[in-house]
C-alpha cells in the first residue's frame, strides 16, 4: 500500500508506560472524546491500562508501571 493511500494510524500502535496512571487517565479523558478501551487489568502484565485514538488517527495504549518498577526494580520478563 502506498503511503499516499494509507489511512492515518494504519499499522502502528503506540504503547507508553507511566508512573502516574490516574493522572494520565484524567488527562486523556480531557484530550479525547472517548476511550477506545476503558481502564482494565492486562491479564499478562497484571497492570492497569487503557487505550485511545489520538487526533492523528494512531492508537495509543497507556499502561501503569508495575509495583516492582515503581520501587526501582525491573519487571519480570
mmCIF file of the C-alpha atoms, coordinates in Angstrom:
data_MODEL
# 
_entry.id   MODEL 
# 
loop_
_atom_site.group_PDB 
_atom_site.id 
_atom_site.type_symbol 
_atom_site.label_atom_id 
_atom_site.label_alt_id 
_atom_site.label_comp_id 
_atom_site.label_asym_id 
_atom_site.label_entity_id 
_atom_site.label_seq_id 
_atom_site.pdbx_PDB_ins_code 
_atom_site.Cartn_x 
_atom_site.Cartn_y 
_atom_site.Cartn_z 
_atom_site.occupancy 
_atom_site.B_iso_or_equiv 
_atom_site.pdbx_formal_charge 
_atom_site.auth_seq_id 
_atom_site.auth_comp_id 
_atom_site.auth_asym_id 
_atom_site.auth_atom_id 
_atom_site.pdbx_PDB_model_num 
ATOM 1  C CA . UNK A 1 1  ? 0.000   0.000   0.000  1.00 0.00 ? 1  UNK A CA 1 
ATOM 2  C CA . UNK A 1 2  ? 1.300   3.417   -0.902 1.00 0.00 ? 2  UNK A CA 1 
ATOM 3  C CA . UNK A 1 3  ? 1.719   5.828   1.986  1.00 0.00 ? 3  UNK A CA 1 
ATOM 4  C CA . UNK A 1 4  ? -0.351  8.274   -0.081 1.00 0.00 ? 4  UNK A CA 1 
ATOM 5  C CA . UNK A 1 5  ? -3.327  5.888   0.202  1.00 0.00 ? 5  UNK A CA 1 
ATOM 6  C CA . UNK A 1 6  ? -2.839  4.688   3.780  1.00 0.00 ? 6  UNK A CA 1 
ATOM 7  C CA . UNK A 1 7  ? -5.320  5.541   6.490  1.00 0.00 ? 7  UNK A CA 1 
ATOM 8  C CA . UNK A 1 8  ? -3.772  7.602   9.306  1.00 0.00 ? 8  UNK A CA 1 
ATOM 9  C CA . UNK A 1 9  ? -2.816  5.311   12.159 1.00 0.00 ? 9  UNK A CA 1 
ATOM 10 C CA . UNK A 1 10 ? -2.649  2.225   9.947  1.00 0.00 ? 10 UNK A CA 1 
ATOM 11 C CA . UNK A 1 11 ? -0.076  -0.332  11.110 1.00 0.00 ? 11 UNK A CA 1 
ATOM 12 C CA . UNK A 1 12 ? 1.188   1.290   14.289 1.00 0.00 ? 12 UNK A CA 1 
ATOM 13 C CA . UNK A 1 13 ? 0.235   1.037   17.945 1.00 0.00 ? 13 UNK A CA 1 
ATOM 14 C CA . UNK A 1 14 ? 1.992   3.311   20.406 1.00 0.00 ? 14 UNK A CA 1 
ATOM 15 C CA . UNK A 1 15 ? 2.423   1.927   23.914 1.00 0.00 ? 15 UNK A CA 1 
ATOM 16 C CA . UNK A 1 16 ? 3.506   4.096   26.843 1.00 0.00 ? 16 UNK A CA 1 
ATOM 17 C CA . UNK A 1 17 ? 4.192   3.088   30.446 1.00 0.00 ? 17 UNK A CA 1 
ATOM 18 C CA . UNK A 1 18 ? 3.558   5.755   33.071 1.00 0.00 ? 18 UNK A CA 1 
ATOM 19 C CA . UNK A 1 19 ? 4.314   6.118   36.761 1.00 0.00 ? 19 UNK A CA 1 
ATOM 20 C CA . UNK A 1 20 ? 1.115   8.111   37.482 1.00 0.00 ? 20 UNK A CA 1 
ATOM 21 C CA . UNK A 1 21 ? -1.637  6.128   35.799 1.00 0.00 ? 21 UNK A CA 1 
ATOM 22 C CA . UNK A 1 22 ? -4.522  8.031   37.410 1.00 0.00 ? 22 UNK A CA 1 
ATOM 23 C CA . UNK A 1 23 ? -3.186  11.400  36.243 1.00 0.00 ? 23 UNK A CA 1 
ATOM 24 C CA . UNK A 1 24 ? -2.570  10.055  32.718 1.00 0.00 ? 24 UNK A CA 1 
ATOM 25 C CA . UNK A 1 25 ? -6.156  8.766   32.618 1.00 0.00 ? 25 UNK A CA 1 
ATOM 26 C CA . UNK A 1 26 ? -7.519  12.095  33.821 1.00 0.00 ? 26 UNK A CA 1 
ATOM 27 C CA . UNK A 1 27 ? -5.533  13.982  31.156 1.00 0.00 ? 27 UNK A CA 1 
ATOM 28 C CA . UNK A 1 28 ? -6.562  11.526  28.423 1.00 0.00 ? 28 UNK A CA 1 
ATOM 29 C CA . UNK A 1 29 ? -10.258 11.985  29.225 1.00 0.00 ? 29 UNK A CA 1 
ATOM 30 C CA . UNK A 1 30 ? -9.828  15.750  28.798 1.00 0.00 ? 30 UNK A CA 1 
ATOM 31 C CA . UNK A 1 31 ? -7.993  15.395  25.471 1.00 0.00 ? 31 UNK A CA 1 
ATOM 32 C CA . UNK A 1 32 ? -10.200 12.853  23.672 1.00 0.00 ? 32 UNK A CA 1 
ATOM 33 C CA . UNK A 1 33 ? -13.953 12.453  23.431 1.00 0.00 ? 33 UNK A CA 1 
ATOM 34 C CA . UNK A 1 34 ? -13.928 8.773   24.360 1.00 0.00 ? 34 UNK A CA 1 
ATOM 35 C CA . UNK A 1 35 ? -11.508 5.995   25.180 1.00 0.00 ? 35 UNK A CA 1 
ATOM 36 C CA . UNK A 1 36 ? -11.189 3.056   22.792 1.00 0.00 ? 36 UNK A CA 1 
ATOM 37 C CA . UNK A 1 37 ? -10.708 0.766   25.815 1.00 0.00 ? 37 UNK A CA 1 
ATOM 38 C CA . UNK A 1 38 ? -11.707 1.755   29.323 1.00 0.00 ? 38 UNK A CA 1 
ATOM 39 C CA . UNK A 1 39 ? -9.206  1.113   32.128 1.00 0.00 ? 39 UNK A CA 1 
ATOM 40 C CA . UNK A 1 40 ? -8.770  -2.584  32.843 1.00 0.00 ? 40 UNK A CA 1 
ATOM 41 C CA . UNK A 1 41 ? -6.154  -5.012  34.140 1.00 0.00 ? 41 UNK A CA 1 
ATOM 42 C CA . UNK A 1 42 ? -3.974  -6.503  31.424 1.00 0.00 ? 42 UNK A CA 1 
ATOM 43 C CA . UNK A 1 43 ? -4.131  -10.267 32.071 1.00 0.00 ? 43 UNK A CA 1 
ATOM 44 C CA . UNK A 1 44 ? -0.499  -10.772 31.029 1.00 0.00 ? 44 UNK A CA 1 
ATOM 45 C CA . UNK A 1 45 ? 1.234   -7.966  32.905 1.00 0.00 ? 45 UNK A CA 1 
ATOM 46 C CA . UNK A 1 46 ? -1.409  -7.528  35.632 1.00 0.00 ? 46 UNK A CA 1 
ATOM 47 C CA . UNK A 1 47 ? -1.074  -3.765  35.293 1.00 0.00 ? 47 UNK A CA 1 
ATOM 48 C CA . UNK A 1 48 ? -3.819  -1.252  34.601 1.00 0.00 ? 48 UNK A CA 1 
ATOM 49 C CA . UNK A 1 49 ? -4.102  0.096   31.066 1.00 0.00 ? 49 UNK A CA 1 
ATOM 50 C CA . UNK A 1 50 ? -6.422  1.965   28.708 1.00 0.00 ? 50 UNK A CA 1 
ATOM 51 C CA . UNK A 1 51 ? -6.366  2.835   25.012 1.00 0.00 ? 51 UNK A CA 1 
ATOM 52 C CA . UNK A 1 52 ? -7.368  5.850   22.966 1.00 0.00 ? 52 UNK A CA 1 
ATOM 53 C CA . UNK A 1 53 ? -7.224  7.035   19.400 1.00 0.00 ? 53 UNK A CA 1 
ATOM 54 C CA . UNK A 1 54 ? -5.169  10.197  19.018 1.00 0.00 ? 54 UNK A CA 1 
ATOM 55 C CA . UNK A 1 55 ? -6.409  13.029  16.790 1.00 0.00 ? 55 UNK A CA 1 
ATOM 56 C CA . UNK A 1 56 ? -3.921  11.948  14.086 1.00 0.00 ? 56 UNK A CA 1 
ATOM 57 C CA . UNK A 1 57 ? -5.572  8.505   13.934 1.00 0.00 ? 57 UNK A CA 1 
ATOM 58 C CA . UNK A 1 58 ? -2.954  6.487   15.778 1.00 0.00 ? 58 UNK A CA 1 
ATOM 59 C CA . UNK A 1 59 ? -3.940  4.178   18.620 1.00 0.00 ? 59 UNK A CA 1 
ATOM 60 C CA . UNK A 1 60 ? -2.200  4.736   21.932 1.00 0.00 ? 60 UNK A CA 1 
ATOM 61 C CA . UNK A 1 61 ? -2.181  2.404   24.919 1.00 0.00 ? 61 UNK A CA 1 
ATOM 62 C CA . UNK A 1 62 ? -1.213  3.760   28.320 1.00 0.00 ? 62 UNK A CA 1 
ATOM 63 C CA . UNK A 1 63 ? -0.071  1.247   30.934 1.00 0.00 ? 63 UNK A CA 1 
ATOM 64 C CA . UNK A 1 64 ? 0.777   1.673   34.592 1.00 0.00 ? 64 UNK A CA 1 
ATOM 65 C CA . UNK A 1 65 ? 4.210   0.671   35.780 1.00 0.00 ? 65 UNK A CA 1 
ATOM 66 C CA . UNK A 1 66 ? 4.163   -2.423  37.975 1.00 0.00 ? 66 UNK A CA 1 
ATOM 67 C CA . UNK A 1 67 ? 4.608   -2.057  41.716 1.00 0.00 ? 67 UNK A CA 1 
ATOM 68 C CA . UNK A 1 68 ? 8.119   -3.531  41.355 1.00 0.00 ? 68 UNK A CA 1 
ATOM 69 C CA . UNK A 1 69 ? 9.059   -0.940  38.737 1.00 0.00 ? 69 UNK A CA 1 
ATOM 70 C CA . UNK A 1 70 ? 7.704   1.854   40.907 1.00 0.00 ? 70 UNK A CA 1 
ATOM 71 C CA . UNK A 1 71 ? 10.026  0.663   43.688 1.00 0.00 ? 71 UNK A CA 1 
ATOM 72 C CA . UNK A 1 72 ? 13.007  0.715   41.331 1.00 0.00 ? 72 UNK A CA 1 
ATOM 73 C CA . UNK A 1 73 ? 13.153  -2.961  40.385 1.00 0.00 ? 73 UNK A CA 1 
ATOM 74 C CA . UNK A 1 74 ? 12.870  -4.287  36.862 1.00 0.00 ? 74 UNK A CA 1 
ATOM 75 C CA . UNK A 1 75 ? 9.676   -6.057  35.835 1.00 0.00 ? 75 UNK A CA 1 
ATOM 76 C CA . UNK A 1 76 ? 9.917   -9.799  35.280 1.00 0.00 ? 76 UNK A CA 1 
ATOM 77 C CA . UNK A 1 77 ? 10.370  -10.779 31.619 1.00 0.00 ? 77 UNK A CA 1 
# 
